[in-house]
Amino acid sequence: MNAITFYTRRLEQATSFEFNVFDNQFATENLAVRKVLMAMLESVQERLSDVEIEYNDGMLAEKIGAKRAGELLRFMGANKENSRETRSNGVVVSRTFHAPLTEERYEYFYNLKDIATLAHYRLKEGEEDRIVFYFTRYLQLIAPDDQATDKFLARLDSFSLPYKLVPIS
């Protein structure tokens, strides 16, 4: 297996690790990619408090079926009160909602078979992003300190995932 590339950048005390889906040429349901998400989740697990999800109704229904899409969105905490629409020329192109990250929701992400089931999500510590998946382009960890960084890299090692870090400015 080729080494997984992470683009890294310091953000004050934090370090950003960006897994670019195109550069790494793995399908989003590949076990290696799933393990990257698992390592990210474990590195900041105790800090995560919220989830924010953006989705397109039609795309999600096409991917997992209308009934399952509705069940998933309700499970994740979507409701009329916490959802907002993004429109283009009067047409709803996406919806976004913010909800607490419960243990069950954390487990959903941890056991996700395809990290792109939901098109865009952010796992947050309060208002701060910690893990971001953005429309099959990238998966990003924003490790708030050296301890989280060390946990992330140690977990990648324990999964036997070869990686290389490429600093960017």
C-alpha positions in Angstrom: 0.0 0.0 0.0 1.3 3.5 -0.8 1.6 5.9 2.0 -1.4 8.1 2.7 -0.6 11.7 2.2 -1.7 14.3 4.8 -1.2 18.0 4.1 -0.3 19.6 7.4 -0.5 23.2 8.5 -0.1 24.9 11.9 -3.0 27.0 13.1 -1.6 28.7 16.2 -1.6 25.8 18.8 -3.6 23.5 16.5 -2.4 21.4 13.6 -4.5 20.7 10.5 -4.2 17.3 8.8 -5.9 17.2 5.4 -6.6 14.0 3.6 -7.2 14.9 0.0 -9.5 12.3 -1.5 -8.3 12.9 -5.1 -4.6 12.8 -4.3 -4.8 9.6 -2.3 -6.9 7.9 -4.9 -8.9 5.7 -2.5 -12.7 5.2 -2.7 -14.5 6.8 0.2 -15.6 3.4 1.4 -12.1 1.9 1.4 -11.0 0.4 4.7 -7.9 2.6 4.8 -10.1 5.8 4.5 -12.5 4.6 7.1 -9.5 4.0 9.4 -8.3 7.5 8.8 -11.7 8.8 10.0 -11.6 6.4 13.0 -8.1 7.7 14.0 -9.3 11.3 13.7 -12.4 10.6 15.8 -10.4 8.9 18.5 -7.8 11.7 18.7 -10.4 14.3 19.7 -13.3 12.1 21.0 -13.5 13.7 24.4 -13.6 17.2 22.9 -16.4 16.7 20.4 -19.8 18.3 21.3 -21.7 19.0 18.2 -22.3 17.9 14.6 -23.2 20.1 11.6 -24.5 18.4 8.5 -25.2 19.9 5.0 -27.0 17.7 2.5 -29.0 17.7 -0.7 -32.3 15.9 -0.3 -32.2 14.3 -3.8 -28.6 13.2 -3.6 -28.9 11.7 -0.2 -32.1 9.8 -1.2 -30.4 8.6 -4.4 -27.4 7.3 -2.4 -29.2 5.5 0.5 -32.9 5.6 -0.4 -35.6 8.1 0.6 -36.8 6.2 3.7 -33.3 5.6 5.1 -32.3 9.2 4.3 -35.2 10.5 6.4 -34.4 8.1 9.2 -30.7 9.1 9.2 -31.5 12.8 9.2 -33.9 12.4 12.1 -31.3 10.2 14.0 -28.7 12.9 13.4 -31.0 15.5 14.9 -32.5 17.3 11.9 -35.8 19.0 12.4 -37.6 22.1 11.1 -36.4 24.3 14.0 -32.7 23.7 13.5 -32.5 23.4 9.7 -31.8 26.2 7.2 -32.0 26.1 3.5 -29.5 27.3 0.9 -31.2 28.4 -2.3 -30.1 29.3 -5.8 -32.6 31.0 -8.1 -35.4 30.1 -5.7 -34.5 26.4 -5.7 -33.3 24.7 -2.5 -29.9 23.3 -3.3 -29.0 22.1 0.2 -30.1 22.1 3.8 -27.9 22.4 6.9 -28.6 21.6 10.5 -26.6 21.7 13.8 -27.2 19.2 16.7 -25.5 17.8 19.7 -23.1 15.0 19.1 -24.5 12.2 21.2 -22.7 8.9 21.9 -24.9 7.2 19.4 -24.1 9.8 16.7 -20.4 9.5 17.4 -20.7 5.7 17.0 -22.5 6.2 13.7 -19.5 8.2 12.3 -17.0 5.8 13.9 -18.6 2.8 12.2 -19.4 4.5 8.9 -18.9 2.2 5.9 -18.6 5.1 3.4 -17.3 8.4 4.8 -19.2 10.2 1.9 -22.7 8.9 2.9 -23.3 12.5 4.1 -21.9 15.0 1.6 -20.6 17.6 4.1 -20.2 17.4 7.9 -18.4 19.0 10.7 -17.8 17.5 14.1 -17.2 20.4 16.4 -15.9 21.3 19.9 -18.3 24.1 20.7 -17.9 26.5 17.8 -14.5 25.1 16.7 -14.2 22.6 13.8 -12.3 19.4 14.8 -13.2 17.0 11.9 -14.5 18.2 8.5 -15.6 16.2 5.5 -16.2 18.3 2.5 -18.1 17.0 -0.6 -15.7 14.1 -1.4 -12.8 16.5 -1.7 -11.2 16.2 1.6 -11.3 14.9 5.2 -9.6 17.1 7.7 -8.6 16.9 11.3 -7.9 20.0 13.3 -6.0 18.7 16.2 -6.1 21.4 18.9 -2.9 20.5 20.6 0.2 18.2 20.5 -1.6 15.5 22.6 -4.4 15.2 20.0 -1.8 15.2 17.2 0.2 12.4 19.0 -3.0 10.3 19.5 -3.9 10.7 15.8 -0.5 9.6 14.5 -0.3 6.8 17.1 -3.7 5.5 16.0 -2.6 5.5 12.4 0.4 3.5 13.4 -1.7 1.0 15.4 -3.9 0.5 12.2 -0.6 -0.1 10.2 -1.5 2.7 7.9 1.7 4.1 6.3 1.5 7.9 5.9 3.5 10.9 5.0 3.1 14.4 6.2 3.5 17.2 3.7 3.7 20.6 5.4 2.0 23.5 3.5 2.0 27.2 4.4 
